[in-house]
């Protein structure tokens, strides 16, 4: 795999960042893809994310698995624990009474859904993980960072595009 | 052909009126850097009142611990718990704390789902309140057991002889529901805090930096992280809504499945849920005023936000009042003579003072929230919010104690039963425990969500741009005065 260089431009104005992203989309630099662009920001900017290629979120799928797995397993465990006392006298009452068992089944439905959501979110967000070497603390304060990975020979062209939209700072790591 | 954009004077007025700005929840001059600075400052230098509150809470908690040790060494007799008064203040206070815990996460989740932005500066501490009230409530289950080392009997877990607990018992439902709610609320709180923990990490030094670095998990605020985060947060909010409703409904079944009179009204579950929301909202108002002063959050915990919170509390109080009156009416006009006698005893018997105290504090006092002076005077509002919660505590007391005092069998009747100082000490200790944990949390973690307040400011600015009157748009577009093209 060929070596890639990274450059990060910081913007104070979301409109300027949007302008830079639009120009990157249409720049026609050979070998450059929008998949190699990452936005870093202190808040969610859906209007900027829309300018990148579609990045699907699969969390709900795992949530669905959780809400199917939790109650099914829970009900089976509860019912099998109750059924293990099958020889005890129940005085005409059912050995496995489904209506009251629904209460715990419902709670397990929620618990399993929540846990699967959290686990899948951490996996999708790649957390815990290490911050990139170009991480700048100002993106957690008030700046929007556009990080671009590209071939080292294309970096000057990328920097030029990023520089046309009034960044507060451009810094690069060309050694990766 | 020239064309007039809005040349008619009446049309001018209509268009201008359409863009009359709403009262903004935050001031106009809040910058993102300032938000970071203000919230991070709260972690370092609170007002001296913080330490006064913290050490007062520690003293109360220490007294509670002393009472628990005394009860542990001398047996449950010192708590004056005996047949028929087997629950006393422990279970009344347990329900009070569980109820207090409901508003934080439930309201945070509900307001998040309906995109009510005013929740953003106040939801974090509300969720923390939920977590610590649940931890406080859990203490009472163990204290009430007497044999605290056997608390795991209520958890769905087999004992040493592989006998499983009774899955049809509401006590097992309770433990499972509260465990689920605590786990989910804690994860909801933590998940929502990760971007802010990253801000803390970027600005802290020493041991604090190590703590925030560990807890922020390497968050960088990338578009992929935000995209997943938003979906996950909304999904969890959707789970927490029905969960919170189910938990307090289950708490109501602790009563409803028993044989005691007065606990079988059909509206019991929603009555409990609304009671929980009511006391929780009052608690949020109390903490709003305290945190606003102690941590200097005047720029974020503003009067418009407090007004909305008060309106919501009043609405919930009215629904709760309606359900409470429905309970009395159903019992009065029903055919259960014992339940009717129980109701009459509550209102006229040994505990009438508590009953009418509850009516005054929880049903009459909310009307003071309609007075503008009360809403704007924080000292008065603080006192009223505490009175509302006193009313809700009395409500839990008068559900339990009078019912046990005059139940089905006359030979179990007791009169003038009053909890011993050990029980009162434990109740006081629980308030100390909650306050201590909550204040510690606010000193270590950001109690105002920085990134969400930034979102709020961002949206307010966008709204401000859109809400510029048409004549300004026309001016910006290079049109002459009056909109003539």
Interface residues (C-beta under 8 A of the other chain):
Chain A: X38 X39 X40 X41 X42 X43 X44 X45 X48 X49 X52 X55 X57 X59 X60 X63 X78 X81 X82 X84 X97 X100 X101 X103 X104 X106 X107 X108 X110 X111 X113 X114 X115 X117 X118 X120 X121 X122 X124 X125 X126 X127 X128 X129 X130 X131 X132 X135 X137 X139 X140 X141 X142
Chain B: X31 X32 X33 X36 X156 X158 X164 X167 X168 X172 X173 X176 X177 X180 X183 X184 X187 X191 X194 X195 X198 X199 X202 X203 X217 X218 X219 X220 X221 X222 X223 X224 X225 X226 X227 X228 X229 X230 X231 X232 X235 X236 X239 X240 X242 X243 X246 X250 X451 X454 X455 X458
